[in-house]
Amino acid sequence: MTVLTSDKARGGTGVARGGTLPVRRRRPVRRGRMVAEVVTVVIAGIVAFPLYWMVLSALKPASEVQSANPRPWTFSPTFENFERVLDSAGFARYFLNSTIVAVVVVGLSLLLSFLSAVALTRFRFRGRTVLLVMLLVAQMVPVEALTIPLFFLMRSIGDVAPAFGLNELGSLVLVHLAFQLPLAIWMLRGFVAAVPIELEEAAKLDGASRFRFTWQILFPLVLPGLVAVSVLAFIHAWNDFLFAKTFIISKSENQTLPQAILVYFKPEENDWGAIMAGSTLMTIPVLIFFVLVQRRLVSGLSGAVKG
């Protein structure tokens, strides 16, 4: 006679004693997933807390920002810090300068890194391996160690091409490209190599030229990599302070936003309200840019190849 046991008594799914159906245990899996979600939320909170505190301090009056007993919830928000920053002389010009440098660096980085990655992946030529190794070695040199040599290099370039010399935005564009291209080429090289060579051969059989294949088929397929490169290049160029402070010396109209915020660091007393308000205004374009391109990270691979 076969005896049936309940789910609670056996901890399983109610099968006959001596049956062969396995007992499914889902509680440990659910507990592990819950722990992972809790850890993720905690890490996200730790990462987001400085951003929260920055916005909070930007909305506080001056007396509350430097208070020994800060009140994160009971203060009266004000926009006087933002008004003081926006009304300062030259802020709009600094914002425009940062935008010009970031947009030009992103555009040139995408174009040059994509073409370089295609050449290094699809073509075989002498010195190819050496060039790849040099790109990797270029990422190992500290930025601070190259700042002074780059200063003299930009000064020499200014004698030949004044638009790319010291005190010009062109010098910032050249320097950011020099640091962004090696990493961008290495990243895009993996995306280009992941596209099967059979796809290019099929396009040739259909009469497509190499130029048409590169821009109409290969370019959409590596779009997620291009988006990642654009985000890194934009953040690096937008938030740069070291190169802007080093190369833009005496031409105040070509200064960028990080230099504009430096004005509020005063010897007698720092204006922390204005500093936090300016930092918040600097963060907004980065967030907007990421929101505009983040969908491409998921949908970039679709549409290039017909199913």
Secondary structure, DSSP 8 states (H G I E B T S, - for coil): ---B--HHHHSSS--BTT--------HHHHHHHHHHHHHHHHHHHHHHHHHHHHHHHHTS-HHHHT-SS--TTTS----HHHHHHHTSTTHHHHHHHHHHHHHHHHHHHHHHHHHHHHHHHH---TTHHHHHHHHHHHTTS-HHHHHHHHHHHHHHHHHH-GGGSTTSHHHHHHHHHHHHHHHHHHHHHHHHHHS-HHHHHHHHHTT--HHHHIIIIIHHHTHHHHHHHHHHHHHHHHS--HHHHHH--S-GGG--HHHHHHTT--SS---HHHHHHHHHHHHHHHHHHHHHHTTHHHHTTSSSS--
